[in-house]
Amino acid sequence: MKKYLFYISQNYSFAILRPLQKLLKARGDQVRWFFEGHAVNREYLQADEQTLDSVGQARQFKPDVMIGTANSIPTFIPGLKVCVFHGFDAGKVKPSGEKSHFKIRGCYDLYCTQGPSTTGPFKKNQKKLGYFNVIETGWPALDPLFSPSAVQKNNKPTILFCSTFSKRLSCAAELYDTISKISRNGQWHWLVQFHPKMSPEVVQLYKNLQHEFLSFEETDNIIPLLQQADVMLCDTSSVISMFIVQEKPVVTFKNINPGPHLLDISDSRLLESTLRQALCRPEALMTQIHRHVEQLHPYRDGQSAQRVVRAIDDVLAGKYPLNKKKPLNIIRNLKYRKRLGYWGL
């Protein structure tokens, strides 16, 4: 029996880690949750889920493995540090020119990557730095997406509108008037779901917009929404990848890295006609989507969590020894200690 600690700071991490929790508990391992900050809603905890409410408790628990979804985690809590990612690469680039999805912050011992397009860059970093392993497993968050489920379908074509929180990249405010007009004609059903860090003012706009054909969804699990929708409307967000792995069309507005797998527009007047085009699933577009998905996340067996657990077991068993140790990360850990209010050894 091993001990696992799930370290999270956002509600969306519940859906990412629960497929792992299910497997681990089934084989007799212990699982505990640790919440950083105040963004995690404890009401989303299920009856059989247990938390550790301080760093002291987490250290006393002595986890064998600590799994995170963020780009960094504190390393003064025991356990093999494993990253399973909070999303896909959305193409966002820092001012330095570095792609933020692939930034190494010296915190993890193992990265469980989603597909070839993620594995390649991380393998390159592994070869350069040498203190972590990279194993391609697929993303456990998507296991339920590919598992049989009774999803309630609408009697109209369904559009799922998602948007990132970044003011520079978000289309939510700019498309509000257009969506308000199109949604009221009743030809489609609309679901609206935003990143948890979205501006409260924008969130309230869309909450107030709700009507017979449009609903605003607040949830810790977006999977059922992805399954219900026929087309996604978005801007530049990693949720695009979560949707498109189903090989369904995506319409984007001013995407910073558009490719042939997306129907990208920059004029809101083209929105309705482009959504109609997407719903028709043109053959050329669907071919490009298939090619993209094969590189992004080729796993459709719903068993990525099993591959993650197997990868962790192999690393713990010494199958992939490393020649270098992780950096001490003194500054980052001091920041974590201050944030978590912990100054013990």
Secondary structure as a PSIPRED ss2 file (coil, helix, strand):
# PSIPRED VFORMAT (PSIPRED V4.0)

   1 M C   1.000  0.000  0.000
   2 K C   1.000  0.000  0.000
   3 K E   0.000  0.000  1.000
   4 Y E   0.000  0.000  1.000
   5 L E   0.000  0.000  1.000
   6 F E   0.000  0.000  1.000
   7 Y E   0.000  0.000  1.000
   8 I E   0.000  0.000  1.000
   9 S C   1.000  0.000  0.000
  10 Q C   1.000  0.000  0.000
  11 N C   1.000  0.000  0.000
  12 Y C   1.000  0.000  0.000
  13 S H   0.000  1.000  0.000
  14 F H   0.000  1.000  0.000
  15 A H   0.000  1.000  0.000
  16 I H   0.000  1.000  0.000
  17 L H   0.000  1.000  0.000
  18 R H   0.000  1.000  0.000
  19 P H   0.000  1.000  0.000
  20 L H   0.000  1.000  0.000
  21 Q H   0.000  1.000  0.000
  22 K H   0.000  1.000  0.000
  23 L H   0.000  1.000  0.000
  24 L H   0.000  1.000  0.000
  25 K H   0.000  1.000  0.000
  26 A H   0.000  1.000  0.000
  27 R C   1.000  0.000  0.000
  28 G C   1.000  0.000  0.000
  29 D C   1.000  0.000  0.000
  30 Q E   0.000  0.000  1.000
  31 V E   0.000  0.000  1.000
  32 R E   0.000  0.000  1.000
  33 W E   0.000  0.000  1.000
  34 F E   0.000  0.000  1.000
  35 F E   0.000  0.000  1.000
  36 E C   1.000  0.000  0.000
  37 G C   1.000  0.000  0.000
  38 H C   1.000  0.000  0.000
  39 A C   1.000  0.000  0.000
  40 V C   1.000  0.000  0.000
  41 N C   1.000  0.000  0.000
  42 R H   0.000  1.000  0.000
  43 E H   0.000  1.000  0.000
  44 Y H   0.000  1.000  0.000
  45 L C   1.000  0.000  0.000
  46 Q C   1.000  0.000  0.000
  47 A C   1.000  0.000  0.000
  48 D C   1.000  0.000  0.000
  49 E C   1.000  0.000  0.000
  50 Q C   1.000  0.000  0.000
  51 T E   0.000  0.000  1.000
  52 L C   1.000  0.000  0.000
  53 D C   1.000  0.000  0.000
  54 S C   1.000  0.000  0.000
  55 V H   0.000  1.000  0.000
  56 G H   0.000  1.000  0.000
  57 Q H   0.000  1.000  0.000
  58 A H   0.000  1.000  0.000
  59 R H   0.000  1.000  0.000
  60 Q H   0.000  1.000  0.000
  61 F H   0.000  1.000  0.000
  62 K C   1.000  0.000  0.000
  63 P C   1.000  0.000  0.000
  64 D C   1.000  0.000  0.000
  65 V E   0.000  0.000  1.000
  66 M E   0.000  0.000  1.000
  67 I E   0.000  0.000  1.000
  68 G E   0.000  0.000  1.000
  69 T C   1.000  0.000  0.000
  70 A C   1.000  0.000  0.000
  71 N C   1.000  0.000  0.000
  72 S C   1.000  0.000  0.000
  73 I C   1.000  0.000  0.000
  74 P C   1.000  0.000  0.000
  75 T C   1.000  0.000  0.000
  76 F C   1.000  0.000  0.000
  77 I C   1.000  0.000  0.000
  78 P C   1.000  0.000  0.000
  79 G C   1.000  0.000  0.000
  80 L E   0.000  0.000  1.000
  81 K E   0.000  0.000  1.000
  82 V E   0.000  0.000  1.000
  83 C E   0.000  0.000  1.000
  84 V C   1.000  0.000  0.000
  85 F C   1.000  0.000  0.000
  86 H C   1.000  0.000  0.000
  87 G C   1.000  0.000  0.000
  88 F C   1.000  0.000  0.000
  89 D C   1.000  0.000  0.000
  90 A C   1.000  0.000  0.000
  91 G C   1.000  0.000  0.000
  92 K C   1.000  0.000  0.000
  93 V E   0.000  0.000  1.000
  94 K C   1.000  0.000  0.000
  95 P C   1.000  0.000  0.000
  96 S C   1.000  0.000  0.000
  97 G C   1.000  0.000  0.000
  98 E C   1.000  0.000  0.000
  99 K E   0.000  0.000  1.000
 100 S H   0.000  1.000  0.000
 101 H H   0.000  1.000  0.000
 102 F H   0.000  1.000  0.000
 103 K C   1.000  0.000  0.000
 104 I C   1.000  0.000  0.000
 105 R C   1.000  0.000  0.000
 106 G C   1.000  0.000  0.000
 107 C C   1.000  0.000  0.000
 108 Y C   1.000  0.000  0.000
 109 D C   1.000  0.000  0.000
 110 L E   0.000  0.000  1.000
 111 Y E   0.000  0.000  1.000
 112 C E   0.000  0.000  1.000
 113 T E   0.000  0.000  1.000
 114 Q C   1.000  0.000  0.000
 115 G C   1.000  0.000  0.000
 116 P H   0.000  1.000  0.000
 117 S H   0.000  1.000  0.000
 118 T H   0.000  1.000  0.000
 119 T H   0.000  1.000  0.000
 120 G H   0.000  1.000  0.000
 121 P H   0.000  1.000  0.000
 122 F H   0.000  1.000  0.000
 123 K H   0.000  1.000  0.000
 124 K H   0.000  1.000  0.000
 125 N H   0.000  1.000  0.000
 126 Q H   0.000  1.000  0.000
 127 K H   0.000  1.000  0.000
 128 K H   0.000  1.000  0.000
 129 L H   0.000  1.000  0.000
 130 G C   1.000  0.000  0.000
 131 Y C   1.000  0.000  0.000
 132 F C   1.000  0.000  0.000
 133 N E   0.000  0.000  1.000
 134 V E   0.000  0.000  1.000
 135 I E   0.000  0.000  1.000
 136 E E   0.000  0.000  1.000
 137 T C   1.000  0.000  0.000
 138 G C   1.000  0.000  0.000
 139 W C   1.000  0.000  0.000
 140 P H   0.000  1.000  0.000
 141 A H   0.000  1.000  0.000
 142 L H   0.000  1.000  0.000
 143 D H   0.000  1.000  0.000
 144 P H   0.000  1.000  0.000
 145 L H   0.000  1.000  0.000
 146 F H   0.000  1.000  0.000
 147 S C   1.000  0.000  0.000
 148 P C   1.000  0.000  0.000
 149 S C   1.000  0.000  0.000
 150 A C   1.000  0.000  0.000
 151 V C   1.000  0.000  0.000
 152 Q C   1.000  0.000  0.000
 153 K C   1.000  0.000  0.000
 154 N C   1.000  0.000  0.000
 155 N C   1.000  0.000  0.000
 156 K C   1.000  0.000  0.000
 157 P C   1.000  0.000  0.000
 158 T E   0.000  0.000  1.000
 159 I E   0.000  0.000  1.000
 160 L E   0.000  0.000  1.000
 161 F E   0.000  0.000  1.000
 162 C E   0.000  0.000  1.000
 163 S E   0.000  0.000  1.000
 164 T C   1.000  0.000  0.000
 165 F C   1.000  0.000  0.000
 166 S C   1.000  0.000  0.000
 167 K C   1.000  0.000  0.000
 168 R C   1.000  0.000  0.000
 169 L C   1.000  0.000  0.000
 170 S C   1.000  0.000  0.000
 171 C C   1.000  0.000  0.000
 172 A C   1.000  0.000  0.000
 173 A C   1.000  0.000  0.000
 174 E C   1.000  0.000  0.000
 175 L C   1.000  0.000  0.000
 176 Y H   0.000  1.000  0.000
 177 D H   0.000  1.000  0.000
 178 T H   0.000  1.000  0.000
 179 I H   0.000  1.000  0.000
 180 S H   0.000  1.000  0.000
 181 K H   0.000  1.000  0.000
 182 I H   0.000  1.000  0.000
 183 S H   0.000  1.000  0.000
 184 R C   1.000  0.000  0.000
 185 N C   1.000  0.000  0.000
 186 G C   1.000  0.000  0.000
 187 Q C   1.000  0.000  0.000
 188 W C   1.000  0.000  0.000
 189 H E   0.000  0.000  1.000
 190 W E   0.000  0.000  1.000
 191 L E   0.000  0.000  1.000
 192 V E   0.000  0.000  1.000
 193 Q E   0.000  0.000  1.000
 194 F E   0.000  0.000  1.000
 195 H C   1.000  0.000  0.000
 196 P C   1.000  0.000  0.000
 197 K C   1.000  0.000  0.000
 198 M C   1.000  0.000  0.000
 199 S C   1.000  0.000  0.000
 200 P H   0.000  1.000  0.000
 201 E H   0.000  1.000  0.000
 202 V H   0.000  1.000  0.000
 203 V H   0.000  1.000  0.000
 204 Q H   0.000  1.000  0.000
 205 L H   0.000  1.000  0.000
 206 Y H   0.000  1.000  0.000
 207 K H   0.000  1.000  0.000
 208 N H   0.000  1.000  0.000
 209 L H   0.000  1.000  0.000
 210 Q C   1.000  0.000  0.000
 211 H E   0.000  0.000  1.000
 212 E C   1.000  0.000  0.000
 213 F C   1.000  0.000  0.000
 214 L E   0.000  0.000  1.000
 215 S E   0.000  0.000  1.000
 216 F E   0.000  0.000  1.000
 217 E C   1.000  0.000  0.000
 218 E C   1.000  0.000  0.000
 219 T C   1.000  0.000  0.000
 220 D C   1.000  0.000  0.000
 221 N C   1.000  0.000  0.000
 222 I C   1.000  0.000  0.000
 223 I H   0.000  1.000  0.000
 224 P H   0.000  1.000  0.000
 225 L H   0.000  1.000  0.000
 226 L H   0.000  1.000  0.000
 227 Q H   0.000  1.000  0.000
 228 Q H   0.000  1.000  0.000
 229 A C   1.000  0.000  0.000
 230 D C   1.000  0.000  0.000
 231 V E   0.000  0.000  1.000
 232 M E   0.000  0.000  1.000
 233 L E   0.000  0.000  1.000
 234 C E   0.000  0.000  1.000
 235 D C   1.000  0.000  0.000
 236 T C   1.000  0.000  0.000
 237 S C   1.000  0.000  0.000
 238 S C   1.000  0.000  0.000
 239 V H   0.000  1.000  0.000
 240 I H   0.000  1.000  0.000
 241 S H   0.000  1.000  0.000
 242 M H   0.000  1.000  0.000
 243 F H   0.000  1.000  0.000
 244 I H   0.000  1.000  0.000
 245 V C   1.000  0.000  0.000
 246 Q C   1.000  0.000  0.000
 247 E C   1.000  0.000  0.000
 248 K C   1.000  0.000  0.000
 249 P C   1.000  0.000  0.000
 250 V E   0.000  0.000  1.000
 251 V E   0.000  0.000  1.000
 252 T E   0.000  0.000  1.000
 253 F E   0.000  0.000  1.000
 254 K C   1.000  0.000  0.000
 255 N C   1.000  0.000  0.000
 256 I C   1.000  0.000  0.000
 257 N C   1.000  0.000  0.000
 258 P C   1.000  0.000  0.000
 259 G C   1.000  0.000  0.000
 260 P C   1.000  0.000  0.000
 261 H C   1.000  0.000  0.000
 262 L C   1.000  0.000  0.000
 263 L E   0.000  0.000  1.000
 264 D E   0.000  0.000  1.000
 265 I E   0.000  0.000  1.000
 266 S C   1.000  0.000  0.000
 267 D C   1.000  0.000  0.000
 268 S H   0.000  1.000  0.000
 269 R H   0.000  1.000  0.000
 270 L H   0.000  1.000  0.000
 271 L H   0.000  1.000  0.000
 272 E H   0.000  1.000  0.000
 273 S H   0.000  1.000  0.000
 274 T H   0.000  1.000  0.000
 275 L H   0.000  1.000  0.000
 276 R H   0.000  1.000  0.000
 277 Q H   0.000  1.000  0.000
 278 A H   0.000  1.000  0.000
 279 L H   0.000  1.000  0.000
 280 C C   1.000  0.000  0.000
 281 R C   1.000  0.000  0.000
 282 P C   1.000  0.000  0.000
 283 E H   0.000  1.000  0.000
 284 A H   0.000  1.000  0.000
 285 L H   0.000  1.000  0.000
 286 M H   0.000  1.000  0.000
 287 T H   0.000  1.000  0.000
 288 Q H   0.000  1.000  0.000
 289 I H   0.000  1.000  0.000
 290 H H   0.000  1.000  0.000
 291 R H   0.000  1.000  0.000
 292 H H   0.000  1.000  0.000
 293 V H   0.000  1.000  0.000
 294 E H   0.000  1.000  0.000
 295 Q H   0.000  1.000  0.000
 296 L H   0.000  1.000  0.000
 297 H C   1.000  0.000  0.000
 298 P C   1.000  0.000  0.000
 299 Y C   1.000  0.000  0.000
 300 R C   1.000  0.000  0.000
 301 D C   1.000  0.000  0.000
 302 G C   1.000  0.000  0.000
 303 Q C   1.000  0.000  0.000
 304 S H   0.000  1.000  0.000
 305 A H   0.000  1.000  0.000
 306 Q H   0.000  1.000  0.000
 307 R H   0.000  1.000  0.000
 308 V H   0.000  1.000  0.000
 309 V H   0.000  1.000  0.000
 310 R H   0.000  1.000  0.000
 311 A H   0.000  1.000  0.000
 312 I H   0.000  1.000  0.000
 313 D H   0.000  1.000  0.000
 314 D H   0.000  1.000  0.000
 315 V H   0.000  1.000  0.000
 316 L H   0.000  1.000  0.000
 317 A C   1.000  0.000  0.000
 318 G C   1.000  0.000  0.000
 319 K C   1.000  0.000  0.000
 320 Y C   1.000  0.000  0.000
 321 P C   1.000  0.000  0.000
 322 L C   1.000  0.000  0.000
 323 N C   1.000  0.000  0.000
 324 K C   1.000  0.000  0.000
 325 K C   1.000  0.000  0.000
 326 K C   1.000  0.000  0.000
 327 P C   1.000  0.000  0.000
 328 L C   1.000  0.000  0.000
 329 N C   1.000  0.000  0.000
 330 I H   0.000  1.000  0.000
 331 I H   0.000  1.000  0.000
 332 R H   0.000  1.000  0.000
 333 N H   0.000  1.000  0.000
 334 L H   0.000  1.000  0.000
 335 K H   0.000  1.000  0.000
 336 Y H   0.000  1.000  0.000
 337 R H   0.000  1.000  0.000
 338 K H   0.000  1.000  0.000
 339 R H   0.000  1.000  0.000
 340 L H   0.000  1.000  0.000
 341 G C   1.000  0.000  0.000
 342 Y C   1.000  0.000  0.000
 343 W C   1.000  0.000  0.000
 344 G C   1.000  0.000  0.000
 345 L C   1.000  0.000  0.000
